[in-house]
Amino acid sequence: MKIDVLGCGSAFSLNHTTSAIRIIDNQQSQWLIDCGPTVPRALWQRNLDINTIDVIFFTHIHPDHCAGLAVLLNQWKSFGRVKPLQIYCQAEQQAMLVNQIALANWPHTELTFPIEILASQPAWQWRGWQIHTAFAQHEIPSQAIRIEADNHVLFYSGDGRPTDATQALMAGCTLAFQECASWPPLAADASHGDYPACLALCEKLALNLMVLYHSQDAFRPAISSDCATHPHVMLSEDGLTFDLEALSPTLAVL
């Protein structure tokens, strides 16, 4: 399994693409997790075939995580995509995605490829992948996701402070992406992660590698500097690629 960091930025970052990753398994099946407003351009810069992405999973429907969907679908339609697409998100948040799909094709009513919108569940299987989700602490419901495939485990937090449920998903993973908006500590009831809490969690779970993302631009230098003193924590960057085969016990950044 390989992970392509399309973007690591916070909602209003001036310097980084909004947070999203692409997952590629050994059979070349591909998922996109989240699709904020600047994610489509990051995908286009990779010169991917328009039929490459099989699934888009949305952690939650805030603009910086979903506002690029209409643009991406419109590009796929314009260049003749035919491959069916599956979209997973929380059932209660699907209406906003339906509106974006309609916008991508307006004023027409049909795209050049079928889309199936599915409700994300606490647990399900997809082509041999074992998938689990749990809710982080965020201002709207936001799902962390754990994917077990190719004998490795990926965790991606989505937005929000870790909860007991998301920590359980994170335990024992090969690679963990954890949202970390702030360098200084935040209140216990905050909607985002902070560096001291993320560092403590990495140590508590004895993680192989925790990659921090969605950090506010102003806090990135301090977070990056301190991460250099902790071998199991790093600050994400746009364009990083991780090969999970090489992540035990050492990090591979290609």
N, C-alpha and C positions, 0 to 999 in steps of 0.2 A: 504494500500500500504506500502511495506517495501523496504528499500534501503540498499544494501550491497555494501560498499566501497571496491572494489577489490584493488584499488590502488589510491594513491593521489600524486604520485611523478612527478617531472618535467622530461624532456626528458632524461637527463643523470644522474638521481639520483643514488647515490651509496647505498642508504638506504631504498628506497621505490619503490614499484611496480609502473609502469607507470599508469597514471590516467585513471580510468575506474570505472563504477558503474554497478551493477545489480539491476533491478527493478522487484519486484514481486507483482502482484496485488492480490485481494482477491480470484480470481479464479485460482491462481497459474500460470497465464500467466507470462512469463519472457522475459525481454529485457536486452541486454547487450549494453551499450553505450561505444563505442571505444574499441579497442583491440590492445594495444601496445605490444612490444616484450616480456614483462615480465608478461602480463595478463594471458596467458594460464596456467602458473604454479599456479597462484592464484586461478583460477577456479578448477584446478585439486586437489588442497589442500582441497577444500570444498567437495570432493567426490560426486559431482553432477552426476546424471544420464546423459548420453550423449545426451538424447532427451529432456533435460530440457529447453534449451534456444530456444525461438520461433523466436526472431528477434535480429539482430545486427544493431544498428544505428551508423553511423560514423559522427562525427561533422566535420571532414575534414581529408584529406589524407596526413598527415605528418607521418613519420615513427613511432614516439612515440605514435601515435594514431591508427595505422593500421598494423604495421609490424608483429603482432602476428597472423593475420588471417590465413595465410597458415599453421602455426603450429597447431592452434586449429582445423581447418577443417581436417587436416591430422590425428589428434588424434581421432576425431569423426568418420572418415572413418575407421581407424584401429580397432576401437572397435564396429563397426557395427551400427552406427546411421542410423535410417530410417526416422525420422520425418523431414518433409519439413522445410527449413529455409528461412526466408525472410531477405534481407539485404537492408537497406535504406542508401543512400548517395546522394550527389549532382550529377546530371547527368554528369556534366563535369569532375568529378573525378572518375567515375566508371571504367575506363579502367585499372587503377592500381589495383583495386580489382579483376577484371577479371584475370589479370596476377597471382595474389596470389592464386586464386581458381585453376588455371591450375597447379601452382607449388605444391599445396597441394596434387594433384592426379598424378603428373608426375611419370612414362611415360604413365599412363593410361588416358583414356578420360572421364570416368564417375565415380562419387562418388557413395556412397551407399544411398544417399538421394538427393532429388532435392533442388536446390537453386534458388530463385527468387530475382533478383536485381531490386530494385525499386528506382525511383528518389524521393528524399525528396521534399516536397512541402511547401509553406507558411502555409498551413493548410490541415489536413486530419483527418480521423477517422480510428481507428484500434480496433476492438472488443469492442466498446463502449468508448475507450479512445479518448479524444479530444486532438489533437496534433497541435502545432504551432511552427514554426521556424523563426529565424531572424538572420541576419549576424552581427557578432561582428567585431571589427576592428583588423585585423590580416594580416600577410604578404601574406597569401593565403586565399581565401574565407573559412570562418569557421562559422558553424551554431550553435547558441544556440537553445535549445529546451525547450518547455513548454508542460508538460503532465498533463492533468486533468483526473483523474480516482478515483473511490471509494470515491468521494466527497472531494478529496484533489488535490493540485496543486504542482507539482515538476518543478523546473527550473534547468537546467544544462547549463552552459555557453559555454562549449568548450573553445578553446584558444581564447584570444583576449581581448582588452579593451572593456568595455561596450559601446554600442551605444544607441541612443534614441530608436531604435527598440528593442534591447535586454532588455533595462530597462522597456519598456512597457510589455514585456513578463514576467519579473520578478515581476512586481507589484502584490501584493495580493497573492503571492504564500505561501504555507504552509512551504516549505523548498527550499532554493536557494543554489546551488553550484556555486561559482564564482571563475574563474581562477585568481590567484594572484601570479605572478611570483616573484615580487620584494618587499622588505621591504621599500627602499627609493622610493620617487616619480620618475616616468618615464616621458619622454617627452609626450606631448599631442598626438603626431602622432606615439607613440610606438605601437608595436604589442601585448603587454601583459599588464595585469592588475598589479597595485601596491597597497600596503596596504592602504596608505592614501586615495586613490580614492575609494577603496572598502568600507572602513569604512564610508566615507561620503555618499556613495550610500545606504548603509544599513540604515543609519539614515534618509536620504532623503525619502526613500520608507517605512520607519517604518516596516521593515521586522521582522517576527517572529524569523527566524534564517537564517543567511548567513554562509555557510561553505566554507572556503577558501581552495583551492587545487592547485596543479601544482606549488607550491612554490619551488624555488631553495633551495637546502640543506643548503647553508650558511645563508640564511635568516630565516629559520624556527624557530630557538630559539627566535629571536626578535619578530617575528609575534606571536608566541605562547604566549610569556610573555605578550604582550600588549592585546591580545584577552582576557586574564583572567580578564581584567578590563572592558570589554564590554559584557554584558550578551546576546546580540543578534548576536555575531560574534564568530566563533571558527575556529581553524585550523584543517583540516581533518587529519586523520590517516588511514593507511591501516587497514582493518578489522572492522571499525566502522559499526554498523547496526542501521538504523533509522526506527522507526515505526511511520508513519505519523499520525496514530490515537492518539498517545501520544504527538504529537508535538504542540498541542494547549491547553494550552499556554506554556507548559514546554517541554524541550528536553528529549528524551529518547534515551540513548545509551546502547544497549543491549550487 
